Amino acid sequence: MRWTKAFLPLAGLAGVAAHDLLQRRHTLLRNFPVVGHARFAIERIGPELRQYVVAGNDEERPFTRDQRRWIYASAKGENNYFGFGTDNDVESTDGYPIIKHRTFSAVTPPSHPRAGEEIRLPCAKVMGAARGRARAFRPESVVNVSAMSFGSLSGNAVRAINEGCAMTGALHNTGEGGLSPHHRHGGDLMFQIGTAYFGCRDLDGAFDLERLKDLVASAPVRALEIKLSQGAKPGLGGVLPAAKVSAEIAEIRGVRAGEDCISPSRHAEFSDVDSLLDWVELLAAETGLPVGIKSAVGDLEVWRDLAAAMADGERGVDFITVDGGEGGTGAAPLTFSDSVALPFRVGFPRVYGIFAEAGLTDDIVFVGSGKLGLADNAIVALALGCDLLGVAREAMLSIGCIQAQKCHTDTCPVGVATQNAWLARGLDPALKSVRLAGYIRTLRRDLLKVAESCGVLHPGLIDVDDVEILAGNQEGRPLREVVRYRPGWGMPSAAQQAELTALMTAEAPTGGTAPESRTAQG
């Protein structure tokens, strides 16, 4: 039927029989084979055509043209403002978040458009302090770069990200592919430990504690993240084909060059919550580092078991990274990308609520990831109780990604998600690191501006009562009601709020008002 419709103009007769049209099509393709191949060429460049020619500003997914334009402009230090009002379909979109500003407050932000770009927005909590970790620390930036491995990203892309993180005080998560030389350009690291224990294993794949300790001692690793699952492919292992296992990748990951590199679907060092916590405490004791976990959200029983096991205070994770099912830079089967794991705004509140009921949220740093590198999504995440944000695809966009969606093919046209040296050489780390830094600074600035409009000094102090969720243009429900939070949930403790306010009072710029006239009131 597709071919019938396509060739009706060629037939010249709208009512000609379908079999006659197909016969004409075969004749045409036999005489002009280039026409037949054109279909496949157009199909291959379809994403680019839709992004840059056909699609409207808000139609593309996962990131719309407006969202990409904001990231690109922010990264380049260009004008990222939008005129003539929103073109989002606010009137008929269910679930649209609205942030409620305050008319009068004690916070007086400066008005200059670049004001606040140098503010790093520290975390409201000290990671590892609750459990007395020897190397506990307060992350300098609420915005950090989420897990993306060398191997999935090119060496130049990883280096650009690391140098950009060094410029902004952001943490750079290594991803599960090991700690490469490209990660060693000044940025502080969060070392991720996946099921294959890349970078801290022997050649047969068994975890090697001594190798982990040597690695941590050799690089600016600030925390360890045990990956249980990720939004792109929860509960699924992976294979790096032998052809892609170069000598460099083999050395970094601790595998044999030229052999398939297998990531199992489950960990070998633990098999339940109890053994997980034993392993967490072992890693923390041996390295002194805060240790946390990363997971997408599916069945909630594991979270209830974890909260119950931590209730006595003897063992516990220092941070929890919740990855939304809509996130993920990793290649995955379509069903996993589309339908496995809860989206962030559903999954995170369920996990947070379990630990809030157990009275444990003040002792845990909550990290959110999954399309949170846009200010509106980030504000909702912070209101829900996130202390830190992890951005991945947004970071890729800032260093040149064009959303070609070819990450799994090794043919990324801009050298971000490829191991092809010819493609990767087009990505200049010296330039792109500055672009990443510009994006991070601008996102933090926008978060700070929104916080100030809500009458607080830090976006981590925005409450669920400051956000409303629309049901078209008929009604809005408070975010607290939507996620069923009790009073106080989603906020740091009173002591943590006071510490954060003191930090921001010393660091953040303040503005002012026009001089008072003699008729000013109050």
Secondary structure, DSSP 8 states (H G I E B T S, - for coil): -HHHHHHHHHHS-TT--HHHHHHHHHHHHHH-HHHHHHHHHHHHTHHHHIIIIIS-TTT-SSS-HHHHHHHHHHHHT------SS--S-TTT-EEEEEE---SS-S------TTTTTT-----SS-BTTTTT-TT-B--S-SEEE----BTTB-HHHHHHHHHHHHHHT--EE--TT---GGG-SS--EEEEE-TT-TTSB-TTS-B-HHHHHHHHHHTTEEEEEEES--SSSTT--EEE-GGG--HHHHHHHT--TTS-EEE-SS-SS-SSHHHHHHHHHHHHHHH---EEEEEE---SHHHHHHHHHHTTSSS--SEEEEE-TT---S---HHHHHHSS--HHHHHHHHHHHHHHTT-GGGSEEEEESS--SHHHHHHHHHHT-SEEEESHHHHHHTT------TTTT--TTSSS---HHHHTT--HHHHHHHHHHHHHHHHHHHHHHHHHTT-SSGGG--GGGEEEEETTTEEEEHHHHHT--TTTTS--HHHHHHHHHHHHHHS---------TT---
